[in-house]
Amino acid sequence: MFEGVIPALITPFNDDASQSLDLEGLRSCIEHVVNGGVHGLLACGSTGESATMTHAEHIRVIEETVSAASNRLPVIAGTGSNNTDEALVMTLGAKLAGSDAVLVISPYYNKPNRSGLLKHYKKIADVGLPVIVYNIPGRTGQNLPADLILEMAQTIPNIVGVKEASGNIDQMMAIIDGISDLERDLPFILTSGDDSLTLPVLSVGGQGVISVTANIEPARMVDMYNRFRKCDTQGAIQMHYELMELSKAMFMDVNPVPVKKAAELRGLIKCGNVRLPLDSLSPEMTEKMREVLSHYD
């Protein structure tokens, strides 16, 4: 259910004093990626600016995403926190909103010990939804090593995958190799958390990508994935390099600042603003983004 190209959706805001949710813009973005052939949707991840949304906004975005998906695609909801009880409340809310799974970032700032991490994820998994662990040490300050991911996969049945954004291919291969030795009723998938590493991760046994770039060029991302799955390796490599310039541009500034500006420039949303403490893309970088996008018109 959670393989393939899954865009980490942006959360558009209106250009008003409170930067209220632009739900019309959200639906526009969802239709764009659905028409591009993506395999699922992620709402309220890092790219969705979940850190600066209220709980009510968070649940509203999940509800709108589920409604817009209209049973066409599975919906994953980001519900992580460095506070286990808060993550539990958000996960329960996502379940009530109709999410098919949750993406749960490892607790940031606290730097919990191993037993604390296992208890944290088990408590969230007990809600009953499939859980995808999100390992992104650049944002959390703590890597989840392969042996810990494998222990979670062995001992917590509802943990069905990991979004790997460590950038460490050796670690990813250790997870993929170790999963084959476990006895599980449910499949366990490893998906890339970095667009530029999607093809390398697929080549060592990964099952897809949770993608920023797919917000803008979903069809090209899906084409690369499909070519690889059909054993058209040269075609997949060609698409990989074709997308490289855009994938790099998505991180010319802190995510999701560039992708929201790109969505605005493409006419997907009215306004590409972000909430403080992030700030919008500079005029110089905006012109660079405009130039990059012109290469994909």
MIPAFI-215802 format. One record per residue (C-alpha): y, z negated, x negated; residue number from 1; residue in three letters. Coordinates in pm, 1 decimal. Example, Ala and Ser with C-alpha at 12.3 -4.5 7.8 and 13.67 -1.06 7.14 Angstrom:
MIPAFI-215802
<v->-450.0 | w->-780.0 | u->-1230.0 | k->1 | r->ALA> $
<v->-106.0 | w->-714.0 | u->-1367.0 | k->2 | r->SER> $
END
This chain:
MIPAFI-215802
<v->0.0 | w->0.0 | u->0.0 | k->1 | r->MET> $
<v->243.2 | w->-79.5 | u->-282.5 | k->2 | r->PHE> $
<v->172.3 | w->204.8 | u->-525.3 | k->3 | r->GLU> $
<v->404.3 | w->494.9 | u->-601.3 | k->4 | r->GLY> $
<v->783.4 | w->520.6 | u->-608.7 | k->5 | r->VAL> $
<v->955.4 | w->232.3 | u->-432.1 | k->6 | r->ILE> $
<v->1336.7 | w->230.5 | u->-448.8 | k->7 | r->PRO> $
<v->1503.0 | w->-105.0 | u->-503.0 | k->8 | r->ALA> $
<v->1759.5 | w->-47.3 | u->-230.9 | k->9 | r->LEU> $
<v->2128.5 | w->-117.0 | u->-280.5 | k->10 | r->ILE> $
<v->2308.6 | w->-330.2 | u->-22.3 | k->11 | r->THR> $
<v->2628.6 | w->-146.3 | u->78.1 | k->12 | r->PRO> $
<v->2936.6 | w->-355.9 | u->160.9 | k->13 | r->PHE> $
<v->3241.5 | w->-262.2 | u->363.7 | k->14 | r->ASN> $
<v->3580.7 | w->-236.9 | u->195.7 | k->15 | r->ASP> $
<v->3722.5 | w->-540.0 | u->373.5 | k->16 | r->ASP> $
<v->3835.4 | w->-883.6 | u->260.2 | k->17 | r->ALA> $
<v->3492.0 | w->-1040.5 | u->303.9 | k->18 | r->SER> $
<v->3295.6 | w->-736.2 | u->183.9 | k->19 | r->GLN> $
<v->3083.7 | w->-755.6 | u->496.4 | k->20 | r->SER> $
<v->2748.9 | w->-580.7 | u->522.0 | k->21 | r->LEU> $
<v->2769.3 | w->-205.1 | u->578.6 | k->22 | r->ASP> $
<v->2454.6 | w->-166.1 | u->785.0 | k->23 | r->LEU> $
<v->2532.3 | w->196.0 | u->870.3 | k->24 | r->GLU> $
<v->2548.3 | w->268.3 | u->498.3 | k->25 | r->GLY> $
<v->2218.5 | w->86.2 | u->446.3 | k->26 | r->LEU> $
<v->2050.0 | w->305.1 | u->705.4 | k->27 | r->ARG> $
<v->2199.7 | w->614.9 | u->542.6 | k->28 | r->SER> $
<v->2050.3 | w->512.0 | u->208.4 | k->29 | r->CYS> $
<v->1712.7 | w->442.4 | u->366.9 | k->30 | r->ILE> $
<v->1700.2 | w->783.1 | u->538.2 | k->31 | r->GLU> $
<v->1794.5 | w->949.0 | u->208.8 | k->32 | r->HIS> $
<v->1503.4 | w->794.2 | u->19.6 | k->33 | r->VAL> $
<v->1257.3 | w->837.1 | u->307.0 | k->34 | r->VAL> $
<v->1345.0 | w->1206.5 | u->321.5 | k->35 | r->ASN> $
<v->1287.0 | w->1216.1 | u->-54.0 | k->36 | r->GLY> $
<v->924.8 | w->1115.8 | u->-0.6 | k->37 | r->GLY> $
<v->920.9 | w->763.2 | u->-145.1 | k->38 | r->VAL> $
<v->619.2 | w->541.5 | u->-87.9 | k->39 | r->HIS> $
<v->785.8 | w->214.8 | u->15.6 | k->40 | r->GLY> $
<v->1113.2 | w->22.7 | u->30.7 | k->41 | r->LEU> $
<v->1236.4 | w->-290.3 | u->-144.4 | k->42 | r->LEU> $
<v->1518.9 | w->-481.6 | u->22.9 | k->43 | r->ALA> $
<v->1718.2 | w->-763.6 | u->-135.8 | k->44 | r->CYS> $
<v->1605.8 | w->-730.5 | u->-494.0 | k->45 | r->GLY> $
<v->1837.6 | w->-758.3 | u->-793.9 | k->46 | r->SER> $
<v->1970.1 | w->-409.8 | u->-713.7 | k->47 | r->THR> $
<v->2037.4 | w->-529.3 | u->-358.6 | k->48 | r->GLY> $
<v->2267.8 | w->-808.3 | u->-485.5 | k->49 | r->GLU> $
<v->2060.5 | w->-1077.3 | u->-319.5 | k->50 | r->SER> $
<v->2218.2 | w->-1338.1 | u->-547.7 | k->51 | r->ALA> $
<v->2556.0 | w->-1304.6 | u->-375.1 | k->52 | r->THR> $
<v->2437.5 | w->-1277.6 | u->-15.4 | k->53 | r->MET> $
<v->2416.7 | w->-1567.2 | u->226.1 | k->54 | r->THR> $
<v->2076.2 | w->-1650.8 | u->371.1 | k->55 | r->HIS> $
<v->2183.5 | w->-1502.6 | u->704.4 | k->56 | r->ALA> $
<v->2292.5 | w->-1177.5 | u->536.9 | k->57 | r->GLU> $
<v->1972.4 | w->-1168.3 | u->336.7 | k->58 | r->HIS> $
<v->1754.7 | w->-1189.0 | u->647.1 | k->59 | r->ILE> $
<v->1976.3 | w->-940.6 | u->833.2 | k->60 | r->ARG> $
<v->1931.0 | w->-681.2 | u->557.2 | k->61 | r->VAL> $
<v->1553.4 | w->-732.3 | u->566.0 | k->62 | r->ILE> $
<v->1551.6 | w->-695.6 | u->945.5 | k->63 | r->GLU> $
<v->1759.0 | w->-377.3 | u->927.4 | k->64 | r->GLU> $
<v->1533.3 | w->-232.6 | u->657.7 | k->65 | r->THR> $
<v->1219.9 | w->-304.9 | u->861.0 | k->66 | r->VAL> $
<v->1385.0 | w->-150.2 | u->1167.4 | k->67 | r->SER> $
<v->1500.9 | w->159.6 | u->978.6 | k->68 | r->ALA> $
<v->1160.7 | w->203.0 | u->815.6 | k->69 | r->ALA> $
<v->1014.8 | w->213.0 | u->1166.5 | k->70 | r->SER> $
<v->655.2 | w->179.1 | u->1043.5 | k->71 | r->ASN> $
<v->691.6 | w->489.6 | u->826.9 | k->72 | r->ARG> $
<v->674.4 | w->296.7 | u->499.9 | k->73 | r->LEU> $
<v->582.8 | w->-54.0 | u->385.9 | k->74 | r->PRO> $
<v->878.7 | w->-287.2 | u->330.8 | k->75 | r->VAL> $
<v->889.7 | w->-540.7 | u->48.7 | k->76 | r->ILE> $
<v->1151.6 | w->-815.6 | u->64.3 | k->77 | r->ALA> $
<v->1294.9 | w->-996.6 | u->-233.7 | k->78 | r->GLY> $
<v->1271.5 | w->-1367.8 | u->-158.4 | k->79 | r->THR> $
<v->1271.3 | w->-1537.0 | u->-498.3 | k->80 | r->GLY> $
<v->1479.7 | w->-1831.8 | u->-611.4 | k->81 | r->SER> $
<v->1479.9 | w->-2095.7 | u->-884.1 | k->82 | r->ASN> $
<v->1441.9 | w->-2347.1 | u->-601.6 | k->83 | r->ASN> $
<v->1087.2 | w->-2338.1 | u->-464.0 | k->84 | r->THR> $
<v->1183.1 | w->-2469.3 | u->-120.8 | k->85 | r->ASP> $
<v->1458.9 | w->-2209.2 | u->-89.9 | k->86 | r->GLU> $
<v->1216.9 | w->-1932.6 | u->-191.0 | k->87 | r->ALA> $
<v->972.4 | w->-2065.8 | u->67.3 | k->88 | r->LEU> $
<v->1235.8 | w->-2057.0 | u->344.8 | k->89 | r->VAL> $
<v->1334.7 | w->-1701.2 | u->252.0 | k->90 | r->MET> $
<v->971.0 | w->-1591.6 | u->242.3 | k->91 | r->THR> $
<v->908.7 | w->-1738.0 | u->587.2 | k->92 | r->LEU> $
<v->1219.2 | w->-1554.6 | u->708.8 | k->93 | r->GLY> $
<v->1095.6 | w->-1228.2 | u->559.4 | k->94 | r->ALA> $
<v->762.1 | w->-1275.1 | u->734.1 | k->95 | r->LYS> $
<v->932.6 | w->-1329.6 | u->1069.3 | k->96 | r->LEU> $
<v->1149.8 | w->-1023.3 | u->1006.1 | k->97 | r->ALA> $
<v->837.7 | w->-807.7 | u->970.3 | k->98 | r->GLY> $
<v->814.7 | w->-752.6 | u->594.4 | k->99 | r->SER> $
<v->483.6 | w->-627.5 | u->460.4 | k->100 | r->ASP> $
<v->513.0 | w->-815.8 | u->130.8 | k->101 | r->ALA> $
<v->757.1 | w->-1012.6 | u->-81.9 | k->102 | r->VAL> $
<v->883.0 | w->-968.7 | u->-437.1 | k->103 | r->LEU> $
<v->933.7 | w->-1306.1 | u->-601.5 | k->104 | r->VAL> $
<v->1128.6 | w->-1331.5 | u->-925.0 | k->105 | r->ILE> $
<v->1012.4 | w->-1597.7 | u->-1169.7 | k->106 | r->SER> $
<v->1244.6 | w->-1900.3 | u->-1145.5 | k->107 | r->PRO> $
<v->1556.7 | w->-1848.2 | u->-1355.0 | k->108 | r->TYR> $
<v->1754.0 | w->-2115.8 | u->-1540.0 | k->109 | r->TYR> $
<v->1496.0 | w->-2393.5 | u->-1486.3 | k->110 | r->ASN> $
<v->1245.8 | w->-2244.3 | u->-1734.2 | k->111 | r->LYS> $
<v->949.1 | w->-2412.8 | u->-1561.2 | k->112 | r->PRO> $
<v->629.5 | w->-2498.9 | u->-1746.9 | k->113 | r->ASN> $
<v->300.5 | w->-2320.6 | u->-1679.7 | k->114 | r->ARG> $
<v->170.3 | w->-2561.4 | u->-1416.8 | k->115 | r->SER> $
<v->505.4 | w->-2554.0 | u->-1238.5 | k->116 | r->GLY> $
<v->500.8 | w->-2174.4 | u->-1225.1 | k->117 | r->LEU> $
<v->148.8 | w->-2170.9 | u->-1081.6 | k->118 | r->LEU> $
<v->239.1 | w->-2426.0 | u->-814.6 | k->119 | r->LYS> $
<v->560.9 | w->-2240.3 | u->-733.4 | k->120 | r->HIS> $
<v->384.2 | w->-1910.5 | u->-671.2 | k->121 | r->TYR> $
<v->94.4 | w->-2070.9 | u->-486.2 | k->122 | r->LYS> $
<v->328.0 | w->-2242.9 | u->-241.4 | k->123 | r->LYS> $
<v->502.7 | w->-1914.5 | u->-166.6 | k->124 | r->ILE> $
<v->172.6 | w->-1723.9 | u->-139.3 | k->125 | r->ALA> $
<v->50.2 | w->-1979.6 | u->115.5 | k->126 | r->ASP> $
<v->298.6 | w->-1828.6 | u->364.6 | k->127 | r->VAL> $
<v->41.1 | w->-1552.3 | u->401.6 | k->128 | r->GLY> $
<v->228.2 | w->-1241.7 | u->290.2 | k->129 | r->LEU> $
<v->118.4 | w->-1039.8 | u->-12.9 | k->130 | r->PRO> $
<v->324.3 | w->-1150.0 | u->-314.4 | k->131 | r->VAL> $
<v->438.6 | w->-929.2 | u->-601.4 | k->132 | r->ILE> $
<v->546.2 | w->-1132.1 | u->-904.0 | k->133 | r->VAL> $
<v->867.6 | w->-1011.3 | u->-1067.6 | k->134 | r->TYR> $
<v->879.0 | w->-1057.3 | u->-1444.4 | k->135 | r->ASN> $
<v->1223.4 | w->-978.2 | u->-1584.6 | k->136 | r->ILE> $
<v->1291.6 | w->-1205.7 | u->-1881.6 | k->137 | r->PRO> $
<v->1632.3 | w->-1046.7 | u->-1943.8 | k->138 | r->GLY> $
<v->1756.5 | w->-1205.4 | u->-1620.8 | k->139 | r->ARG> $
<v->1542.1 | w->-1519.7 | u->-1603.5 | k->140 | r->THR> $
<v->1535.9 | w->-1625.4 | u->-1969.8 | k->141 | r->GLY> $
<v->1157.1 | w->-1666.3 | u->-1959.2 | k->142 | r->GLN> $
<v->873.5 | w->-1417.6 | u->-2001.0 | k->143 | r->ASN> $
<v->557.1 | w->-1448.0 | u->-1791.4 | k->144 | r->LEU> $
<v->280.4 | w->-1370.9 | u->-2043.7 | k->145 | r->PRO> $
<v->-24.2 | w->-1162.1 | u->-1960.7 | k->146 | r->ALA> $
<v->-265.1 | w->-1456.2 | u->-1952.0 | k->147 | r->ASP> $
<v->-46.7 | w->-1635.4 | u->-1694.4 | k->148 | r->LEU> $
<v->-26.1 | w->-1327.3 | u->-1472.5 | k->149 | r->ILE> $
<v->-405.0 | w->-1293.8 | u->-1495.0 | k->150 | r->LEU> $
<v->-452.9 | w->-1660.3 | u->-1404.6 | k->151 | r->GLU> $
<v->-232.8 | w->-1611.3 | u->-1097.9 | k->152 | r->MET> $
<v->-430.9 | w->-1301.7 | u->-1001.6 | k->153 | r->ALA> $
<v->-758.2 | w->-1494.1 | u->-1038.4 | k->154 | r->GLN> $
<v->-656.2 | w->-1814.0 | u->-859.2 | k->155 | r->THR> $
<v->-404.5 | w->-1703.3 | u->-593.8 | k->156 | r->ILE> $
<v->-558.9 | w->-1426.8 | u->-378.8 | k->157 | r->PRO> $
<v->-232.7 | w->-1330.4 | u->-203.6 | k->158 | r->ASN> $
<v->-71.8 | w->-1233.7 | u->-533.6 | k->159 | r->ILE> $
<v->-133.1 | w->-859.7 | u->-528.8 | k->160 | r->VAL> $
<v->73.7 | w->-729.2 | u->-816.5 | k->161 | r->GLY> $
<v->344.2 | w->-764.9 | u->-1076.3 | k->162 | r->VAL> $
<v->669.4 | w->-577.9 | u->-1124.6 | k->163 | r->LYS> $
<v->688.7 | w->-566.2 | u->-1501.7 | k->164 | r->GLU> $
<v->1040.8 | w->-541.3 | u->-1644.7 | k->165 | r->ALA> $
<v->970.8 | w->-705.7 | u->-1979.4 | k->166 | r->SER> $
<v->974.1 | w->-366.4 | u->-2154.5 | k->167 | r->GLY> $
<v->662.4 | w->-477.8 | u->-2342.9 | k->168 | r->ASN> $
<v->397.2 | w->-207.1 | u->-2306.2 | k->169 | r->ILE> $
<v->141.4 | w->-412.4 | u->-2501.8 | k->170 | r->ASP> $
<v->179.0 | w->-694.4 | u->-2249.3 | k->171 | r->GLN> $
<v->142.2 | w->-452.3 | u->-1959.5 | k->172 | r->MET> $
<v->-174.2 | w->-305.4 | u->-2109.3 | k->173 | r->MET> $
<v->-317.2 | w->-656.6 | u->-2152.9 | k->174 | r->ALA> $
<v->-257.9 | w->-723.6 | u->-1781.5 | k->175 | r->ILE> $
<v->-408.2 | w->-392.1 | u->-1670.5 | k->176 | r->ILE> $
<v->-709.2 | w->-437.3 | u->-1898.2 | k->177 | r->ASP> $
<v->-762.0 | w->-799.0 | u->-1789.6 | k->178 | r->GLY> $
<v->-745.4 | w->-722.5 | u->-1417.4 | k->179 | r->ILE> $
<v->-1054.5 | w->-503.8 | u->-1447.1 | k->180 | r->SER> $
<v->-1254.8 | w->-813.0 | u->-1546.5 | k->181 | r->ASP> $
<v->-1146.9 | w->-1026.0 | u->-1249.6 | k->182 | r->LEU> $
<v->-1332.4 | w->-1066.3 | u->-923.6 | k->183 | r->GLU> $
<v->-1082.5 | w->-1007.1 | u->-641.1 | k->184 | r->ARG> $
<v->-1109.3 | w->-906.8 | u->-277.2 | k->185 | r->ASP> $
<v->-763.5 | w->-746.5 | u->-283.3 | k->186 | r->LEU> $
<v->-649.5 | w->-484.8 | u->-537.5 | k->187 | r->PRO> $
<v->-392.2 | w->-590.7 | u->-796.9 | k->188 | r->PHE> $
<v->-128.1 | w->-343.3 | u->-912.2 | k->189 | r->ILE> $
<v->114.0 | w->-333.0 | u->-1202.3 | k->190 | r->LEU> $
<v->431.4 | w->-140.7 | u->-1133.8 | k->191 | r->THR> $
<v->708.4 | w->-55.2 | u->-1376.8 | k->192 | r->SER> $
<v->1040.3 | w->-232.9 | u->-1339.3 | k->193 | r->GLY> $
<v->1217.5 | w->11.8 | u->-1570.6 | k->194 | r->ASP> $
<v->1280.0 | w->371.6 | u->-1462.1 | k->195 | r->ASP> $
<v->1271.6 | w->508.1 | u->-1815.6 | k->196 | r->SER> $
<v->927.3 | w->353.9 | u->-1873.6 | k->197 | r->LEU> $
<v->769.5 | w->484.0 | u->-1551.5 | k->198 | r->THR> $
<v->568.9 | w->764.4 | u->-1710.2 | k->199 | r->LEU> $
<v->451.7 | w->555.8 | u->-2009.6 | k->200 | r->PRO> $
<v->343.4 | w->279.2 | u->-1771.2 | k->201 | r->VAL> $
<v->156.3 | w->526.9 | u->-1550.8 | k->202 | r->LEU> $
<v->-15.9 | w->665.7 | u->-1858.2 | k->203 | r->SER> $
<v->-169.6 | w->326.7 | u->-1945.6 | k->204 | r->VAL> $
<v->-286.9 | w->249.1 | u->-1591.9 | k->205 | r->GLY> $
<v->21.5 | w->132.7 | u->-1401.6 | k->206 | r->GLY> $
<v->47.9 | w->229.8 | u->-1037.0 | k->207 | r->GLN> $
<v->415.0 | w->317.7 | u->-989.7 | k->208 | r->GLY> $
<v->773.2 | w->202.6 | u->-1021.8 | k->209 | r->VAL> $
<v->1019.9 | w->-12.2 | u->-832.9 | k->210 | r->ILE> $
<v->1311.1 | w->212.8 | u->-907.6 | k->211 | r->SER> $
<v->1689.4 | w->210.5 | u->-928.0 | k->212 | r->VAL> $
<v->1710.3 | w->585.0 | u->-998.6 | k->213 | r->THR> $
<v->1517.8 | w->665.6 | u->-678.1 | k->214 | r->ALA> $
<v->1820.1 | w->551.3 | u->-476.1 | k->215 | r->ASN> $
<v->1995.0 | w->867.5 | u->-597.1 | k->216 | r->ILE> $
<v->1716.6 | w->1114.4 | u->-683.3 | k->217 | r->GLU> $
<v->1413.0 | w->1006.5 | u->-479.3 | k->218 | r->PRO> $
<v->1254.0 | w->1350.9 | u->-458.5 | k->219 | r->ALA> $
<v->1261.0 | w->1404.1 | u->-834.5 | k->220 | r->ARG> $
<v->1114.5 | w->1058.3 | u->-899.6 | k->221 | r->MET> $
<v->839.2 | w->1124.8 | u->-646.8 | k->222 | r->VAL> $
<v->775.9 | w->1468.0 | u->-799.2 | k->223 | r->ASP> $
<v->721.6 | w->1310.9 | u->-1141.4 | k->224 | r->MET> $
<v->481.0 | w->1054.3 | u->-995.3 | k->225 | r->TYR> $
<v->289.8 | w->1314.6 | u->-792.8 | k->226 | r->ASN> $
<v->258.7 | w->1549.9 | u->-1089.8 | k->227 | r->ARG> $
<v->108.4 | w->1271.0 | u->-1296.8 | k->228 | r->PHE> $
<v->-136.6 | w->1176.1 | u->-1019.8 | k->229 | r->ARG> $
<v->-244.8 | w->1539.9 | u->-990.9 | k->230 | r->LYS> $
<v->-312.6 | w->1547.1 | u->-1367.5 | k->231 | r->CYS> $
<v->-19.6 | w->1783.4 | u->-1427.8 | k->232 | r->ASP> $
<v->74.1 | w->1593.4 | u->-1742.0 | k->233 | r->THR> $
<v->310.2 | w->1855.0 | u->-1880.9 | k->234 | r->GLN> $
<v->489.9 | w->1879.9 | u->-1548.1 | k->235 | r->GLY> $
<v->525.1 | w->1502.2 | u->-1532.1 | k->236 | r->ALA> $
<v->663.3 | w->1494.0 | u->-1886.4 | k->237 | r->ILE> $
<v->912.3 | w->1765.6 | u->-1796.1 | k->238 | r->GLN> $
<v->1035.6 | w->1565.5 | u->-1494.9 | k->239 | r->MET> $
<v->1047.0 | w->1247.7 | u->-1704.9 | k->240 | r->HIS> $
<v->1290.8 | w->1405.8 | u->-1948.4 | k->241 | r->TYR> $
<v->1483.8 | w->1575.1 | u->-1670.1 | k->242 | r->GLU> $
<v->1547.1 | w->1232.9 | u->-1514.0 | k->243 | r->LEU> $
<v->1621.1 | w->1054.1 | u->-1840.9 | k->244 | r->MET> $
<v->1997.2 | w->1116.4 | u->-1839.9 | k->245 | r->GLU> $
<v->2033.6 | w->979.5 | u->-1487.3 | k->246 | r->LEU> $
<v->1805.6 | w->683.5 | u->-1553.6 | k->247 | r->SER> $
<v->2018.6 | w->588.4 | u->-1854.9 | k->248 | r->LYS> $
<v->2337.8 | w->632.8 | u->-1651.6 | k->249 | r->ALA> $
<v->2206.9 | w->384.2 | u->-1395.8 | k->250 | r->MET> $
<v->2242.2 | w->120.9 | u->-1668.3 | k->251 | r->PHE> $
<v->2570.5 | w->224.7 | u->-1831.9 | k->252 | r->MET> $
<v->2694.6 | w->-104.5 | u->-1686.4 | k->253 | r->ASP> $
<v->2517.8 | w->-400.4 | u->-1529.1 | k->254 | r->VAL> $
<v->2283.6 | w->-305.5 | u->-1243.5 | k->255 | r->ASN> $
<v->2371.1 | w->-239.9 | u->-958.8 | k->256 | r->PRO> $
<v->2730.4 | w->-148.2 | u->-1052.7 | k->257 | r->VAL> $
<v->2650.2 | w->211.4 | u->-1164.0 | k->258 | r->PRO> $
<v->2401.8 | w->297.2 | u->-888.9 | k->259 | r->VAL> $
<v->2642.1 | w->185.3 | u->-616.3 | k->260 | r->LYS> $
<v->2916.6 | w->404.5 | u->-758.3 | k->261 | r->LYS> $
<v->2667.9 | w->692.5 | u->-780.4 | k->262 | r->ALA> $
<v->2575.3 | w->639.2 | u->-413.8 | k->263 | r->ALA> $
<v->2943.8 | w->650.3 | u->-321.9 | k->264 | r->GLU> $
<v->3002.7 | w->967.2 | u->-524.2 | k->265 | r->LEU> $
<v->2701.7 | w->1128.6 | u->-354.2 | k->266 | r->ARG> $
<v->2841.6 | w->1037.8 | u->-11.1 | k->267 | r->GLY> $
<v->2553.4 | w->807.7 | u->79.7 | k->268 | r->LEU> $
<v->2788.0 | w->513.0 | u->135.0 | k->269 | r->ILE> $
<v->3160.2 | w->481.0 | u->204.3 | k->270 | r->LYS> $
<v->3230.5 | w->231.1 | u->-71.2 | k->271 | r->CYS> $
<v->3046.7 | w->145.1 | u->-392.4 | k->272 | r->GLY> $
<v->3202.7 | w->-198.1 | u->-434.6 | k->273 | r->ASN> $
<v->3007.4 | w->-498.2 | u->-560.0 | k->274 | r->VAL> $
<v->3061.5 | w->-868.6 | u->-507.0 | k->275 | r->ARG> $
<v->3202.5 | w->-1097.0 | u->-772.5 | k->276 | r->LEU> $
<v->3113.5 | w->-1201.2 | u->-1035.1 | k->277 | r->PRO> $
<v->3023.9 | w->-831.4 | u->-1075.0 | k->278 | r->LEU> $
<v->3307.1 | w->-581.4 | u->-1077.6 | k->279 | r->ASP> $
<v->3320.2 | w->-213.0 | u->-993.3 | k->280 | r->SER> $
<v->3262.3 | w->65.1 | u->-1244.2 | k->281 | r->LEU> $
<v->3562.3 | w->144.2 | u->-1464.1 | k->282 | r->SER> $
<v->3751.8 | w->473.6 | u->-1410.8 | k->283 | r->PRO> $
<v->3621.5 | w->603.7 | u->-1744.7 | k->284 | r->GLU> $
<v->3260.8 | w->525.3 | u->-1657.6 | k->285 | r->MET> $
<v->3311.5 | w->666.6 | u->-1307.4 | k->286 | r->THR> $
<v->3408.8 | w->1000.9 | u->-1457.3 | k->287 | r->GLU> $
<v->3102.3 | w->987.5 | u->-1681.5 | k->288 | r->LYS> $
<v->2885.4 | w->914.1 | u->-1377.1 | k->289 | r->MET> $
<v->3041.3 | w->1205.7 | u->-1190.9 | k->290 | r->ARG> $
<v->2956.6 | w->1433.1 | u->-1484.2 | k->291 | r->GLU> $
<v->2595.1 | w->1310.2 | u->-1498.7 | k->292 | r->VAL> $
<v->2547.5 | w->1358.3 | u->-1124.5 | k->293 | r->LEU> $
<v->2675.5 | w->1715.4 | u->-1150.5 | k->294 | r->SER> $
<v->2370.4 | w->1795.5 | u->-1363.4 | k->295 | r->HIS> $
<v->2146.7 | w->1709.3 | u->-1064.5 | k->296 | r->TYR> $
<v->2336.4 | w->1903.3 | u->-795.0 | k->297 | r->ASP> $
END
